[in-house]
Structures are given as structure tokens and as C-alpha cells.
Amino acid sequence: MEKKLREGFSTGSCMTGGASASALWQTTGTCPPVIRVDTPIGKTLYLDVIPKEYGACAIVKDGGDDPDVTTGCQIITRVEIMDHDGEITFSGGEGVGIITQDGLKYPVGEPAINPVPRDMTVKALRKIIGSRAAVVHVRVPGGAEIAKKTFNPRLGIVNGISILGTTGIVRPMSEEAMKDSLVAELSVYARRGCRSVLFVLGGTGEEALKRHFGSFTCILQVSNYIGYMIEQAVDLGFTHILIGGFVGKLVKVAGGTMNTHSHVSDGRIETICTHAALHGAPLEVIRRLYGCLTTKAALSIIREEGLSDIWPDIARRASEYCEKTARHEAKVAIILLDSSNELLAHSPNAPEVLERVLVPAKGDQSLQAGGKE
């Protein structure tokens, strides 16, 4: 039987627990060894408290069986309780990220503490300090280094991690969790007013396209979730989407597959064989292609046989499927890269869409028509 993966708790739950323990310590004179945290989804957590200097309480983040880079770090929270009534505000210290760009849910200069963790903490504190004003001070030793492994640098959040969580619980990384992260990043771009975006499959494709064309206004690494992210982009108001990456992945899209994970779909070689046949390849060549185990091997045969004109057709077909997925509410263009990350081919609409997603710069950033011999 498949082992059930262990759940963990979010940095937001850590902050809430630390704040509650801090307030109790200051109002009762005793730091509780364990603190209760009520999560937004109805689950109750009991978290171990590590007392620091007076009034400061640490909770060790535990992501369960999720590969969470923040697991093991200490979220240290101290509540500064005022003598008068008023609101509860938040202050980020060491290792808590600072917002430096517009588009997030809080203004530039605010600590990167998300709305749900703030709400959780305020509700917990109101049960302890009533209507009194307070400042919640949060710090995460080592958070600046941890943040380099997160999405924060792309979002304009510097010097630390974000205090996150919409449920208070960390479930082991799933496809849905990955999609949620991608949509969150895309939403930031939308709130900044972006309506054109470059989708890449991973870091290698991103660096290759930057090398070929320069800087892009918005870039998102969508992994295998091409169709899903096209739908999300259209719903957020994007009108131009450029998709670039290795032909071995994107050729699947030309076959109508919108999730390119190898566990979900294949059809790469079959699609290549179909287009080669349409371009007049003899049966012997089709059989050789059909026997290929990799797209790289098929690339070599296509080049040897002078059939490289199939690549623009494959790019065009992929673009058509993508625009159908976009309900024809956005122009979606394709750029194919070969196994050496050189330009292989592009869809007919790629030059227009490329112009929309590039940061204006001097020099020739144009696409040459056709495939690569």
C-alpha cells in the first residue's frame, strides 16, 4: 500500500502560534510550552514553543513530507502590546522579506506577510489582549539565504522569506500545489498591468531565450502545465502569450496534448512521423523515425533527410492548439529550440507576439522565418 505522506504546518501558523505564546507570556507571566493554533480549515494545531528573550517565542517550521525549503527554520515572534486600544500591525525583522515592487497585496516597503496569516494572528491575539493595539514583530534567522531558493526574487521580495499559508497546513507537494504557486506568480504580473507573458518550461529554456532575444517583461516557468496556465492567463486578462522551449516537449502540444509530463502523455515520435509523412518522407524514413527513442535522435534523421521544413509546421500546429485552449481570446505563439538550445522554428505569429513580450532594446531581436537546417 502507498504510504500516506505526513502533513506539516505553514510559516503563517508558526507566526500565529509564536504571537499567541508571546502575548500569553506577557499577560500571565509564563511562557506556554505548547500553543494551540486554530487554522482556517478547521484543523487545530498544537505547536511546541521555544522561549527566546523575554516575550519572544520561536516555532520551528515543519513542512511534513513536503520538500519545503523553510522546514527547520525558526519563526520568532514577539508581540509589542500597547496601553491603548487600536489596530494590530506587523513588522518584519531579520529574514522576513520586504516588498519592493508593486503588484502584491501590500504596498512597497511592507513585510511579505500574507493576508491569511495576518488574519489568523489578529484573531488569536484578540482573544488574549482584547481591543488593545499591538505590533507583531517577526524574524527568521537565515531567512535571507533560504529565500534565494524560493519564488521571492521573481516577485520583487528581497532579504527574506514570505510568511505564507492560506489553510495553515502544508500538504506534501502535489500537482495542485504547484499550479497554485504558478497562478500566484502570474497574478502578480497581472496586477502590475502586464498583458503579455513568456511561458518557458524550465530554467534552461529561459536562459536560452534570453540569450537569443534579450530581456522579457514577464517570464513564467510553467513546467508541464501549458494548457492550464494558458487558461489562467486568459482569465487574468493576458492577450499575448509566447511559449518557448525544447521541441521534445512542445511537439506534444502539436499533437493536442496540453500537459507535457511524461507520466501523462507522449506521442512525440508519432507527431513527428505524421508531419514527416505530410512532407513526403518515404516509408523507410518514417520507419526509422518511428524507431527513435528520443526526439534528439529524430532531429538528427530529419536533418539528414532534408525534412527540416516540418518544424515550422509543428510550431504552427502547436500554436493553433494553444489558441484553441485560450478560447481565441489571446494570441499564443510558439518558439521551438533544438537539443543545443538553438532556434529551430517558430509559429507564423511569433514575431508579433515576441515584440509584445520583449523589453524594448537596441539591436536585432527578430526571428528568421522557417526552420533550421
N, C-alpha and C positions, 0 to 999 in steps of 0.2 A: 504494500500500500504506500501511496505517496505521503511523505512526511508533511504535516501541516506546519507552515512557516510561522515563526513567532512574531507577533506584533510588537511595536515599540511605542514611544510617545514623542511628540514634537517638541521643538525648541520653544514653541508658544506655551505648551503645557509646563515646561521647565520654568519659564518666566513666571507663569501664574502661580505655580507651587512655591517658588522662591519668594515671590511678593507676599503671598499669604503667610508663609513662615516668618518673614521679616516683620510683618505687621503684628502677628501674634507675639513674637519675641518682645517687641517694644511695648505692647499693651498689657502683657501678662507677666513679663519678666523672665519667661522661659522659652528657649528655642525648641520647638517641637522636633522630635527625631524623625517623624513621618508626617507628611502633609497630604490632605485629601484634595484632589482636583476633579471638578465636575466638567466633563467635556461637552461640546455642543451636540454630540450624537448620543448623549445619554449614558455613556460609559463613565465609570468612576475609577480614577487612578489613585494609588497610594504611593507616594514618591518619597524616597529617603532624602533627608535634609542634611547637608554638611554646613555647620556653622562656620562663618569666617569672622572678620572683625565684627564688633557689636552691630547688630541689625542687618548684617549682610548674610544671605543664605544661598548656598550653591546646590544645584540639582545636576547630576550627571546625565547628560543626554544619552538615551538608549534607543537606537533605531530598530531594535529587534533583529530579525534576519534580513532586513533591508540593507543593501550596500551603501549606507548613508555616511558621507564623509564627516558629518558632525558628531557621529556616535563617539562617546567617550569624552567629549569636551564638557567643561563645566559652564553652566549658565548661572552667573552670580547676580542676584537681585537684592537691592536694598531700597526700601520704601522710606522716603522722607515725608513724615506726617506733619502737616501744618496745624496751627492752633485755630485756624478759621475754616469755615465751610467753603467749598469750591470744587473745581474740577480736578480730575486725576490726569496728570500729563506724564510723558515718557521721555527719558533721556538716555541716549546711548553712550556708553563708555568704550573702553578698550575692546577691540574685536567685534564690535557691532557696526555694521555697515552704515554709511551715510549716503543719502540720495543726492546725486549731483546733476541729474538730468530730468527734465520734465517728462511726464507721461505715466509716472507711477501714481499710486493712490494718495500719496502725501507729497507736499511741496519739497523743492530742493532745500537741502540743509537738515531735513528731518531724519531721525534714525530709521533704519529699514526694519521697522516693527510693524507687521501686517495688521489689518483691522481686526480679524478674529482673535488673535492673541491679546490685543489691546482690550477688546470687549470682555474676554474671559477674565482678564486680570482685574478690570474695573468692577465687574460683578462680584468677584471673590473678595476684593478689598472692601466693597460697600458693606458686606456682611460683618466686617471686623471694625472698620473705622467710621461707619455711618456716612454722614454727609461731609466729613472733613476733607479739605483739599490735600493733595499729596503729589509727590513726584516719584515715579518709579525709575530708579537708576539700574541699568542693566549693563553688564560687561561679560565678555567671553575671552578669557586668556587664550592666545593662539588663534583667535578668530580671523585675523588678517591673512594668515597663511592658509587656513582652511578655505577661505573664500576664493582663493585662486583656482580651486577645483570645482567651483560652482558656476552657475549662470550669472552671478552678480556683476562681473566685469562687463558683460554684454549689456546689462541693464543700466549701467551708469551708477552702480552702487559700489563704493570704494571703502577700503580699510577694514572690511569685516564681513561677517555673515549676516543674513537676514534672520529675524525671529519670525518663524513661519508656522503654518498649520491652520487648516480650515475645519478639521474634525478633532484635533488634539491627539489623534492617534496616527502612528506611522505604520502603514501596512507594507509588507515586503513588496519591493518594486515590481509593478505589473505594467502591462501594456497601457492600461488606463492611466496609471500614474505618469508614465512617460508622455502620453498625449496631453495630460493636464499641464505638464511643465512647458510643453511646446506652445500650447494655446496661450498660456500666461505670458510667454515671451512675445508672441505675435500680438497679443492685446496691447502690450506696452508700445510697440511700434504704431499700432492703430491710434492709440490715444495721443501719440506725438504728431499725428496727422499724416503718417505715411500711407500711401495708397498703392505703392509698387514695392515688390519684395523679390529677393533672390532666394530660392529654396535650393539647398545643396544636401547631399545625402550624408556627408561627413566632413571632417576636417581636411582631408586630402583634396577633395574636390573644391572646397572653399579656397584653399591656398592656390590651387591651380588656376581657378578663375580670376582671382586677384592678380596673379602673375600675368595673365593674358590681357586683362582689361583695366586693372586699377581698382579704385575704391568703389564700394557699393553703399547705397544709402541704408538699406536694411538687408541683413542676411540672417537666415534661419536654417539650422541643420535639422532637417525633418526626418532623418533616419529612413525607415521604410514606409512611413505613414503619408505617402504622397497624396492619395485621394482624400483622406481625412483632412489633411492640412489645407488642401485646395478648398474644400467645403468651408472650413473655418475661416479662411482668408476672405472668401466671398461674403460670408455672413458679417465679417468685420469691416466690409467696405473696400477691400482691395480690388483694384481694377486691372492691374498688370502683374503677372507672376512669371518669373523666369526660373526654370528648373535646369540645373546643370549637374552633370556627374558622369560617372563611368558608364559606358554603353552596356556593360554586363548587367547593370541594374535597370537602367532606363529602357532597355529593349523589352523588358517585361511589360512596361507601360504601353509600348507599341502593340502589345498583344491584348491590351484591355485590362491588365492587372494593376490595381491601384495600391496594393500592399505588396512590397517587393521582398519581404522576408523570405528566406529560403525554405522555412518551415511552412509557409503559407502557399507559395506558388513557385513555378519555374517557367517553362515554355520559352526560354531564351533561344535555344537552338532551333526549336520549331518555328519561331517567328523569323529568325534569320534565314532558314531554309525556304520559307514561304516567299520572302522578298527576293531571295536569290533566284528562285524559280520564275517569279514575275519578271525578272530582268533577263530571262533567257538562259540561265545556267543549265548546262546539260545534266542529265540524271546522275552521271558519275560524280560530278561535283556536289550535287545535292546529297548524295550518299556519304561523301567524305565529310561534308558539313554536319550531317546528321550523326555521324560517329564521333564528333568532337565532345569532349567532356567539359571544356571551358570556352567562354567567349573569346578569350585570348587566342586559343587555337583556331577558332573560326575566323577571327580577324586576319590571321596570317593567310589562311586559304583565300579569303575574299580579296586580299591584296594581290596575291599571286595570280588569281584568275581575272584580274581587272574588273572586279564587280563592285568597286567602292561606291558607285552611284546608288547602291542600296541604302547607304547610311542617311542621306538626306530624306529619303522616303520613309525610313524608320522614324526619324526625328519628326517628320510631318505627321505621321500616323499617331505617334505618342502625343503630340500637341493636340490633335483632334480629340483623342480620348480625354485628355485633361480638360479641354474646353467644354466638353460634354459634361464632365464631372462638375465643372464650375457653373453649370446651367447656362452657359454662354453669357454670363454676367461679367466675365473677366477674360482678358486675353492671356493665354498661357503658352509660353514658348519653351522650346527645348534646345539645350546645347549638349551634345554628346562628346565625351572625352574618351580617348583610347587608353590602352593599358599603360602608356607612358605619360598620361595626363596632358597630352597634346590635343588640340582641337580636331575632332573627327568630322562633325557635321552639325547642322542646326536646322530647325524648322524655318519655313519661309517668314514667319512673323517675328523671328528672334531679333533682327536688327532694331525693329521698332521698340520691342519690349526692353531690350538691353539699354537703349537710350534712356528709358524711363527709370531704370534701377541704378544706373551709374551716377556717382558723384561727378559733376562736370569737371573735366580736366583737359589740359592740352595734350596733343598727340593723337595718334591713330588708334582708336579703340574699336574700329569697325570690324564686322565679321565678313569674311570672304564667302561667297556663295559656294555651295556644293560640298562634297566630302573630301577626304584626304586620301591621296593615293599611297 
